[in-house]
Amino acid sequence: MSLSTAEIAAVVQDLKPRLEGGRIERMDQSDPHRLVLYVRNGPALYWLLICTDPRFSRLHLLTRRPERGKPAGGFCSVLRQHLTTAPLEVLRQGPEDRVVVLESVFRDRLMRPHPVKLVAELFGPRSNMLLVDESDRI
């Protein structure tokens, strides 16, 4: 069963102090519905699972290091390009919705900042993950 709006709000409030201000070190995508972000905040390393499985969409920390996934697919490769070493600046829930947004800023080769958002829509059968730019373009 997927998380409800209230459950997502509780999870986001629990995760905010741990993850905000940390750096995204890497990400793995073991299958099309599961993404794990490795976030280092000070000495602590957290493994954030974002799951868009149609039956069990959810978001939570893992208690142990996940197994390495298969070689990165297209979406994971794009995420790695834009989010690896980027700071996780804001973790928030959409207003009274089952949408979680991770806001970050990546720097290109010329060190110009580019705000990006990883949006996780945790709607059960219609769950999805999107990477959008500062203009909310995919």
Backbone torsions as a table, in degrees:
resi	resn	phi	psi	omega
1	MET	NA	137.4	-179.3
2	SER	-75.7	158.3	178.8
3	LEU	-70.9	145.4	176.4
4	SER	-82.7	171.6	178.4
5	THR	-59.4	-43.8	-179.8
6	ALA	-66.0	-39.0	178.5
7	GLU	-66.5	-40.6	177.4
8	ILE	-63.1	-40.9	178.3
9	ALA	-60.6	-41.9	179.5
10	ALA	-66.3	-42.0	179.1
11	VAL	-64.1	-45.3	-179.8
12	VAL	-61.8	-42.6	179.0
13	GLN	-63.9	-34.5	177.9
14	ASP	-71.9	-36.4	-176.6
15	LEU	-79.8	-29.9	-174.4
16	LYS	-50.6	-53.3	-176.7
17	PRO	-67.2	-23.9	179.9
18	ARG	-80.9	-38.6	-170.0
19	LEU	-100.8	-35.5	-177.2
20	GLU	-63.1	133.0	-177.9
21	GLY	92.2	-8.8	177.9
22	GLY	-82.4	174.2	177.7
23	ARG	-112.6	139.0	176.6
24	ILE	-82.1	111.9	-176.2
25	GLU	-85.9	-38.4	-179.3
26	ARG	-163.6	172.4	174.6
27	MET	-148.5	147.3	176.8
28	ASP	-130.2	147.6	177.5
29	GLN	-130.0	96.9	-176.1
30	SER	-71.6	-26.4	173.9
31	ASP	-153.2	171.8	-174.4
32	PRO	-60.9	-17.1	-176.2
33	HIS	-104.3	-6.2	-174.9
34	ARG	-124.9	123.8	176.9
35	LEU	-124.1	131.9	176.7
36	VAL	-116.9	122.9	175.6
37	LEU	-100.5	131.8	175.2
38	TYR	-96.1	113.0	-176.0
39	VAL	-117.8	120.9	177.0
40	ARG	-101.6	124.8	176.8
41	ASN	-128.3	102.1	-173.2
42	GLY	67.4	-134.6	179.9
43	PRO	-80.2	-13.4	-175.4
44	ALA	-86.2	141.8	174.2
45	LEU	-117.6	125.8	-179.3
46	TYR	-115.3	146.2	175.5
47	TRP	-113.6	106.3	-177.8
48	LEU	-95.8	118.0	177.3
49	LEU	-94.5	126.7	171.5
50	ILE	-116.1	116.3	-175.3
51	CYS	-119.0	124.4	178.7
52	THR	-110.9	28.2	177.5
53	ASP	-58.4	135.8	-176.9
54	PRO	-57.2	-29.0	-178.8
55	ARG	-95.6	-26.5	-171.8
56	PHE	-136.5	52.4	179.4
57	SER	-67.1	134.7	-175.0
58	ARG	-164.8	175.0	-179.3
59	LEU	-149.3	124.9	177.4
60	HIS	-167.9	167.4	175.3
61	LEU	-83.6	147.3	174.4
62	LEU	-92.8	149.3	-177.4
63	THR	-88.6	-14.2	177.8
64	ARG	-142.3	161.8	-178.0
65	ARG	-59.0	128.4	179.7
66	PRO	-73.6	156.0	174.6
67	GLU	-68.6	147.7	178.7
68	ARG	-66.0	138.9	-179.5
69	GLY	-81.6	-176.1	174.8
70	LYS	-67.6	170.0	175.3
71	PRO	-54.4	145.0	-174.2
72	ALA	-58.5	133.4	173.5
73	GLY	-83.8	-172.6	-176.3
74	GLY	-59.2	-48.5	-177.1
75	PHE	-65.6	-45.1	-179.6
76	CYS	-64.3	-37.7	177.7
77	SER	-62.4	-41.6	178.0
78	VAL	-66.1	-42.1	177.5
79	LEU	-60.7	-43.2	179.5
80	ARG	-61.2	-39.5	-179.8
81	GLN	-63.1	-39.0	-173.6
82	HIS	-98.4	-19.5	-173.2
83	LEU	-117.0	-17.7	-178.9
84	THR	-63.0	128.0	-176.8
85	THR	71.6	4.3	178.8
86	ALA	-80.7	147.8	177.1
87	PRO	-76.4	142.1	173.6
88	LEU	-90.0	100.5	-172.1
89	GLU	-84.0	-41.7	-177.0
90	VAL	-139.6	135.8	171.4
91	LEU	-121.8	120.1	-177.2
92	ARG	-147.1	162.5	174.9
93	GLN	-103.7	142.8	173.9
94	GLY	-61.4	153.7	-176.2
95	PRO	-59.7	113.2	178.9
96	GLU	46.7	50.1	-177.0
97	ASP	-142.9	166.2	177.2
98	ARG	-96.4	46.2	177.8
99	VAL	-119.5	130.0	177.1
100	VAL	-116.0	134.2	-177.1
101	VAL	-120.5	128.7	173.3
102	LEU	-109.9	116.0	-177.6
103	GLU	-101.3	137.7	-177.9
104	SER	-148.6	172.9	175.8
105	VAL	-134.8	119.3	175.5
106	PHE	-103.5	156.3	180.0
107	ARG	-113.9	132.9	179.3
108	ASP	-78.4	-172.9	-176.8
109	ARG	-62.0	-25.9	178.3
110	LEU	-93.6	10.7	178.1
111	MET	65.4	23.2	175.0
112	ARG	-80.3	134.2	-179.3
113	PRO	-77.0	141.3	176.9
114	HIS	-135.0	106.5	177.8
115	PRO	-65.6	136.2	176.5
116	VAL	-137.2	158.0	177.9
117	LYS	-132.4	133.7	169.1
118	LEU	-98.2	117.1	-176.5
119	VAL	-108.6	123.8	177.2
120	ALA	-110.2	113.2	177.6
121	GLU	-95.2	107.7	-174.0
122	LEU	-100.6	64.9	-174.3
123	PHE	-100.1	25.6	-178.1
124	GLY	70.6	-120.4	-176.2
125	PRO	-61.1	-22.5	-179.1
126	ARG	-105.7	21.8	-179.1
127	SER	-64.4	149.6	-177.1
128	ASN	-161.3	159.2	172.0
129	MET	-122.7	139.3	-178.9
130	LEU	-135.1	147.0	170.2
131	LEU	-112.1	122.3	-177.4
132	VAL	-125.0	155.1	179.3
133	ASP	-90.7	-171.4	-176.8
134	GLU	-63.2	-20.9	178.0
135	SER	-95.6	11.7	-177.3
136	ASP	60.8	32.1	173.9
137	ARG	-94.8	139.4	179.4
138	ILE	-72.6	NA	NA
